[in-house]
Amino acid sequence: MNVRSTRWVRVDLDQRTTYRFSIILKRLIDCLAEMHQSRYDLSSNGWRVMSVIGRFGPLAAVEVAKYVSLEADKITRTVDVLVKQGLVLRRHDKVDRRRVSLSLSSKGKKVHDEIEHVRYALEYEFLSVLDDGELAMLYKILDKLEPQAREIFTPKDAWKAIFEKHRANPQIEHALSKK
């Protein structure tokens, strides 16, 4: 039985999922950014690129783009700064000399590990209000929502397709008319 027809998406701004996710994310990112900017002179983009290289590297700049939502020119500028700071190394691939691999320098690894330690502590503290069952459920829910978001929001003009699909949805009309 499909129970979706009995569920409602909350319409008040302070109850919207997207709004609440964005507020939580902004607070967490701002807190972490304060540390990596003041302690390591790293921009938010610098940290994002470093964290991807630290987790998945060595990799090419185009591969970094798969993990961060930055335009190619911003990735290039960010990598240039990280290289200048001695945090990232650029090396030509031994097999394909046209490919440039990015990896963390030893200084970059040290900085990465220190920031990761702080990030983990922040996340640990944030999630400490959940009991084990709630935490497991949160991760289960996120494991469903992340691929759903990638599938439905990534294509060009995704919003149009979603809107057309639900244009005449009586539940949406009913919920919005009650505002």
NUDRENKE-11129 format. One record per residue (C-alpha): residue in three letters; x negated, y, z. Coordinates in steps of 0.001 Angstrom, whole numbers, padded with zeros to 6 digits, always signed. Layout:
! NUDRENKE-11129
ALAXYZ
...
//
This chain:
! NUDRENKE-11129
MET+000000+000000+000000
ASN-001315+003424-000931
VAL-001012+005681+002120
ARG-002490+008732+000436
SER+000997+010044-000240
THR+001556+010547+003497
ARG-001683+012455+004147
TRP-002102+016198+004066
VAL-005123+018327+003448
ARG-005263+021163+005950
VAL-004710+024513+004259
ASP-005650+027056+006961
LEU-009138+028432+006294
ASP-010577+027483+009684
GLN-009285+023920+009253
ARG-010432+023290+005662
THR-013011+020543+005322
THR-015155+022533+002899
TYR-015147+025575+005161
ARG-016026+023542+008256
PHE-018815+021634+006447
SER-020270+024911+005170
ILE-020189+026535+008637
ILE-021860+023522+010276
LEU-024471+023334+007512
LYS-025202+027064+007651
ARG-025728+026997+011414
LEU-028038+023982+011228
ILE-030020+025358+008263
ASP-030338+028810+009857
CYS-031645+027281+013079
LEU-034185+025128+011224
ALA-035121+027966+008845
GLU-035936+030229+011778
MET-038530+027691+012894
HIS-040141+026889+009537
GLN-040224+030512+008453
SER-041724+031885+011652
ARG-044084+028995+012327
TYR-045194+027990+008814
ASP-044192+030922+006576
LEU-041986+028564+004568
SER-038860+029703+002753
SER-035752+027512+002833
ASN-036474+026478-000768
GLY-040070+025722+000197
TRP-038917+023424+002970
ARG-036331+021714+000736
VAL-038931+021015-001948
MET-041488+019879+000636
SER-039009+017535+002308
VAL-038181+015889-001032
ILE-041846+015505-001963
GLY-042564+014181+001528
ARG-039773+011609+001284
PHE-039973+010554-002380
GLY-043377+011758-003625
PRO-045460+011726-005563
LEU-043044+012919-008207
ALA-042713+015407-011043
ALA-040947+018753-010643
VAL-038049+017514-012798
GLU-037622+014649-010345
VAL-037554+017115-007442
ALA-034616+018817-009169
LYS-032544+015631-008767
TYR-032662+016043-004997
VAL-032380+019798-004538
SER-029854+022086-006136
LEU-032325+024584-007546
GLU-032909+025753-011089
ALA-036148+024591-012737
ASP-037729+028073-012591
LYS-037104+028298-008831
ILE-038645+024875-008313
THR-041711+025960-010296
ARG-042076+029211-008319
THR-041561+027368-005035
VAL-044152+024725-005945
ASP-046591+027494-006956
VAL-046266+029030-003480
LEU-046617+025635-001760
VAL-049760+024887-003781
LYS-051181+028333-002881
GLN-050447+027632+000805
GLY-052317+024329+000540
LEU-049239+022265+001353
VAL-048658+020582-002038
LEU-051086+019090-004548
ARG-050579+019080-008325
ARG-052293+016209-010119
HIS-052176+014985-013672
ASP-050788+011472-013923
LYS-053523+008930-014672
VAL-051324+007058-017149
ASP-049504+009987-018791
ARG-051763+013077-018772
ARG-048801+015286-019753
ARG-047011+014461-016497
VAL-047936+016435-013389
SER-047305+014704-010069
LEU-046577+016587-006883
SER-047581+015252-003494
LEU-048144+016653-000035
SER-051688+017574+000948
SER-052924+016411+004344
LYS-051980+019868+005690
GLY-048586+019504+003986
LYS-048037+016087+005584
LYS-048826+017510+009016
VAL-046427+020438+008539
HIS-043786+018119+007058
ASP-044004+015739+010015
GLU-043784+018581+012542
ILE-040717+020091+010843
GLU-039115+016655+010528
HIS-039580+016158+014257
VAL-037751+019431+014967
ARG-035065+018618+012381
TYR-034483+015228+013992
ALA-034214+016823+017455
LEU-031668+019362+016153
GLU-029585+016662+014490
TYR-029854+014409+017546
GLU-028620+017219+019800
PHE-025837+018154+017370
LEU-024547+014584+017104
SER-024890+013879+020838
VAL-021224+014819+021388
LEU-020210+011662+019503
ASP-020108+008255+021123
ASP-021614+005260+019287
GLY-018328+004334+017601
GLU-017664+007893+016435
LEU-021216+008217+015120
ALA-020910+004936+013208
MET-017569+006125+011791
LEU-019056+009496+010809
TYR-021834+007787+008846
LYS-019318+005401+007274
ILE-017193+008355+006200
LEU-020204+010276+004857
ASP-021285+007148+002946
LYS-017913+007317+001171
LEU-017733+011078+000696
GLU-021213+011641-000719
PRO-020797+009447-003835
GLN-017242+010758-004240
ALA-018548+014334-004235
ARG-021287+013446-006720
GLU-018787+011745-009039
ILE-016010+014321-009023
PHE-017837+017639-008499
THR-020937+017200-010670
PRO-019516+017172-014217
LYS-019247+020491-016026
ASP-015844+022090-015429
ALA-015050+019467-012787
TRP-012700+021861-011060
LYS-010543+022067-014203
ALA-010160+018310-014466
ILE-009299+018005-010779
PHE-006852+020896-010920
GLU-005131+019489-014026
LYS-004842+016089-012348
HIS-003092+017650-009351
ARG-001370+020642-010973
ALA+002124+019288-010482
ASN+001456+017361-007267
PRO+004516+017951-005075
GLN+002537+017352-001889
ILE+000138+020161-002741
GLU+003011+022482-003671
HIS+004815+021604-000436
ALA+001715+022098+001736
LEU+000847+025433+000151
SER+004442+026715+000366
LYS+004356+026192+004155
LYS+001378+028525+004638
//
